[in-house]
């Protein structure tokens, strides 16, 4: 499976860990919400451009904006 996702400005807490909600879709067009707690670049790669792009966030859709700030997932 392949996901195409965009960062949003919505942050939530999952079991005590901050997570940013990313929105997107699968290659076949199925809408998804991803709760991302960490993103890393290999230590040997130049991450300057990545870091710059990671700071860009879109406004969340109404569906994402409705998520409570604190989520409990088991």
C-alpha positions in Angstrom: 0.0 0.0 0.0 1.1 3.5 -0.8 -0.1 6.6 1.0 0.1 10.2 -0.1 -0.2 12.4 2.9 0.0 16.1 3.8 0.9 17.6 7.2 -1.9 19.5 9.0 -1.6 22.0 11.9 -3.7 19.7 14.1 -1.8 18.2 17.1 -3.3 15.6 19.4 -1.9 13.4 22.3 -1.9 9.7 21.9 -1.3 7.8 25.2 0.9 10.7 26.4 2.8 11.2 23.1 2.2 14.2 20.9 1.1 13.4 17.3 0.5 15.5 14.3 -2.4 14.5 12.1 -1.6 14.1 8.4 -4.4 13.8 5.8 -4.2 12.1 2.5 -5.3 9.1 0.4 -4.1 5.7 -0.8 -3.0 5.3 -4.4 -6.5 4.0 -5.1 -8.1 7.2 -3.6 -9.3 6.0 -0.2 -9.1 8.9 2.2 -6.9 8.4 5.3 -5.9 10.2 8.5 -2.4 9.4 9.9 -1.3 10.1 13.5 2.4 10.7 13.1 4.5 10.8 16.3 8.0 10.7 14.7 9.6 11.3 11.3 13.3 10.7 10.7 15.9 11.2 8.0 18.8 8.8 7.8 21.8 10.3 9.7 24.0 10.3 6.6 21.5 12.4 4.5 21.4 16.2 4.4 18.1 17.0 6.1 18.1 20.8 5.6 15.4 20.9 2.9 13.5 18.1 4.7 13.5 20.1 8.0 12.2 23.2 6.1 9.4 21.3 4.4 8.4 19.6 7.7 7.6 23.0 9.2 4.8 23.5 6.5 1.3 22.6 7.7 -2.0 22.9 6.0 -5.2 23.8 7.8 -7.0 20.5 8.8 -10.2 19.5 7.2 -13.4 19.6 9.2 -13.1 15.8 9.9 -9.6 16.2 11.3 -10.4 19.4 13.2 -13.1 17.4 15.1 -10.6 15.0 16.7 -10.3 15.7 20.4 -6.9 17.0 21.5 -6.4 13.9 23.7 -7.0 10.5 22.3 -6.6 7.1 24.0 -5.7 4.3 21.7 -5.0 0.8 23.0 
